């Protein structure tokens, strides 16, 4: 292989990597495998991707560089032959209420051009069909499709007076500045309870006027409803802290716009038709249906535009997203859906010689759809690009031209290259990954028999078609089906809400809103660690908190310093006084068993479990972290840096000893090595043995095989789904079911379709 045809890495020590050296072929599909925390991402994302992007950014002027993301130089002796990289990870697309699948994919822009060219009656240029442009947006809701209503009554205690703290809003607590403004106005009886207020006094408190919308009575009484509308709805939030703003957003209730009825556009735009449909109707269609409609367009002025849309829609359908529509809000997409949407963006690119980097692209995909995605990876390679994939799925690993296995375990027990070669060679290797690839998990022969059920009747939300099903208690149930079939709609949106008082939802959403949260704070044992240190050194426990007395006096416990540069972007630097540790010199001078507070927070859960063997409360929580598959996670790692699967397992650790609950888990094996899946299944079975009910929404056939009960939703996704196609044991599914999931369950067992097959 010529020298330039491989990326050369020498002396890589990033994170937990142990001075490794690698030659990685270019213009190939290279899959990186290994257990979670072994060092795969340190090679691919923190080294190759970061250094590629850092060097690319250095080619721009200082003015542009100041506005680009900053990438730290990786700890490596030498790295050569990098090419420009494109990172397609699982970060959710987010976006605001105006961000939809149509806008982020640019398909909506193309559709607007189509309507401006051939739409009847003629309405105007493309801007007249944009809900983000004054020419096209609904005048009532400004193109959002919803109007926001503020409900303050939950924050008003009817049995309290102003003197007793009637209003549970940060600005209106007793003796706060706003509270004094209102109580000194002379308008209110300070000892009268809210339930005794006549309508006029209620209006004075809420609106500052005797009637809603009336003239303000005194200048200093704006009205709490008017004030909170200004802060929360109009986002004039300078008067309120960010944390308070987040806490109060649950007071906002979105309602469908009474003028456009959620269609976002004005009457003129909605009246225009193409192929008999308004633009809002096309945006509501699933991709498969929209493609059918666009294929009927024969007007020569619009054929080329329609064909480009059809090409883009076909890519979406081929990658396993046939059930999406253009008006789907981007914030509602899962990490796996967002990643596939990003992938489609690059499929039409004419660029070659690029490096495309994927983070577990099979996440959230049914086995039926994984091969569609792997075809797209192969097409990227065949165009002359390099494709790097971090992955656990056997079907994705099997298409690799080269596999690099990192391990042997996680954290400090990982960071070594165990294997490099072809997939066939991996299967014959004696590594943890090679053994897991060869292993075949059998179907659970003896399943726990459910004696009680909780009924769901007439579920019709989203694509569910008046579904009625009985959910079994005190067993492990797998809810299966292709992406978009209605699994989450049935379990999360219907069942979990119907039985909200009994259900604990353990999903992959962010654990917390604050950047200061860590596993130690979330699981509640940081206080115990601080107490241990306080007793050992005979000092105040607050000295070991970077949110209190122990904070570095320079950075106030943040670990970083932000320098505002007026009209330029702020500059963020690591605090030199504490070197980013967040703690003062005084706090760091005290130790417990030879380690200071920073040393302890840098320990992995596994190391800390033996370190705190004499502290039962701490050890119990650390054991829970190890039990859920997070032995490598450090106690002080910010929760904001965890993957979706890691976040879910941290939440699971919190409930490890509970009983009598119903746990709903959304793809608990996301991000897990095949060898760790079995550990999680043993963990979930232990939940059931303690008297809990466990319901997992899953695509992993090894999980389905080990469930006590299966509920399969389908038969396909979107409008072709929304029905219960099977309920019963995994073995009954193998023998008697003809669904898509049953087909892949048999395939994973190397079993042919049984004859005769009951439908």
Steps between C-alpha positions, in 0.01 A plus 500: 500500500653839401595725788220753429230232494492463876466723802811462714468545876795469736512533880132571565426562870163675479274429802552132594701400189834341592756644260354315202615510137274428203499489119140542385416442131330782307212464250376198698226432753681468833289395799626559855371251756539437873307540822361841602781713638778292343643793301328474160366855510834629627662377177225594256339814641749650746804440277429450127189718478622769741844537341354500147256775588759694701739505205220590258402794723857627496470564124243775565563861598515600868161670463331177384700280742362703789151388405578132445490224767831456681673158488773406745815346353497126583781341702683326217864495386421490129194485277522511119285486185178631646228617265208735561247326727123503532363387837156339506430434867193440714456848640135592470424765242315713754411827337213731583128466433559609139745220425344204316623202300412701189704805597813320620506268196436794259215300343247759615693771311479290184128438557445877536667556163269238347189679632627841388552364144192285431261560791145614422373759570833685466601635840854638473870413516633227723509733804118511493499130601746540789362501854822677603434797268241776565372448144392143577459460876166491677451850650353361824773252605788646290555167327539277805159332466439536872425778740642487848275541800630570848340322795617651829238344727725202595740756649234667716407332830127566559541451876773760546511880515772724356660515845499118514669456159194460277701526175762228439699696243868592560440874469196498731623311805439686827729804541636479145507825302192432284304375802569833671391694190162328507447499877592872526259596222201522735289290260497176700403371843826327591330251734214401266530154346477457121176298522339801672602748227208640298542504120615862488782440751607187312519706180709763679750237612510316166470790251561819702156616385141458613422298184730284281658728239378811681697810599772450762389639838845585643836504326683257727236223468544351152301187589669165551334352189619790282846487651544123455362524144768757425774284653394155381312561174678808368832376640585829669694294754773735616322539837497129579772237531528218245419230758182682604398539135537125446295420810216727391467386137252233617254785557476547123227302326515488119160511327419456132480833318129586454566666161727258306417193716864400526578539128735796564420683171260780407181448300653596163780242529258229618264562206768415238486144358742264325368161382183583695676548834591804709861534619387430857339172387818389325700581813264279705552198271739220590797485265372193314165670425664834412726325250197340333328839465811674360540224241166604346623853413542541123506880462832567318563805723502282811622155390869568573420644845272204580769254389758653738249466784425140402874421508536649849188318625627169360821541701292564812289190436804285420668591828197388703305824548195443274262594780626856554331807355638843408313675783641275776673725754875429508506514880274192512744277309698236686880496488496214248246675276702823515816314401334340199360836396852646514631206295248564222628859470835372379377229264451744212839664554750499213796527740753216506807432711311590818497314832148425626477409867192326645408435862294180520285565191285191573355665815121493498483283187312174460718222351285526185630853439865457599599357161351806327726722705806283437436533123531877539827460692633283218398758238692771690810278494454416132509872415857509629436603860628355827225378735570454871226342712484446877256212536378200703249354251613176334334583166690830475832352614464227235524750208836637621806485277700522821408459868699659783412356842583711807511368856528271677257670742389855580666807650845436641464132412461589131689718257687227311467369143405134532434418136525649151388307194200380299160403641572133421824522699314671788259204519791262551674725756488441874403857593189597695349638177595194294345268759184715517465499119515118495267447796135419435251588771223238525130577536380489860332160534342545844334839536328654802123473457316831546204477740389862491464752217442873465261580214545763230181560301433691179842665464490728194786748555732564202477197267340256750181353355262472796738256670393293798755282677569355846843577645621220734623573852797351690674372186753632247313614187667597171304737276625458143435623147673697225584867557183708478266206561350657814697337784585824679154643433337200670737461795633851569214720383204283602589230755755703702261796523195290579682336792728795581473442876663156464733539200864608519625602155873433459587651162804653330404865545749732675517425872510862614518855376805613697858454384615445861322164542705180520426132579594574863246785529225331296516173695519692826826375652710814457368631832623179668845537341522858628392387848774235503761760410359749754514245785848383401636858504270653765382777266170619348358268228420809288874536446486203260228645277597714201155657525572623851799575727739279304466693173809641338488875579607595147250303287234463774494121459439495125847379401504742207518875446285672238635830366238713322640685197203732435424456127701177461432151631597450867829319565490201736821393674580240768548668837874516570450537875337158544601345163133426431448300820244757629638476856696743716853419623363461852245237392767309307737494799276255690505127421306183579706182500770681302273653232365854478148580373611536136687166511183336631278655231742378232470139620289257298195342664684165512806649673286703740293195599804337660637835626178564698452141618456625860225748402183294430287793372758604242596144406136407436461777240835419340402135475184610318714686244711189444191278480340709221816480288674826595807381696723727290309824563680748726310640799547859388434469126244762390172327415471726196788307337334156524349316204127424491558138606725608788244754619235229504718266704581775753124547548460123534764495775283737704216246516703182548353403840139605449209252480138503387556748216446489125817593311479609137838499322551639150770292326712427809769326292585815300877550502568162662753242384344159434674358806339769719149435369488176697599685818217750450254217438605333826451835671149542357410145601611582855256794493220257411604254772467780757135545403529770233359514149747578219394611151773555241450659158768319298641411157774270632399140428719369785280699740178376340617137533540541877170675571211324675242662273505680163261762362574561129367818336469533122468364243727782375575863585295819476151462355582136423551437873308577816357152565584221744613212277609256772492440875654198671831339594814526284476129413139545388617789285770284340252221424178678415551863396544637149600856590820681391642470853422127513684453170816661641464317830508170308790628287703572816440137602575363150147353492304470178135610490292223661222328303213559519527858624205641695429865417 
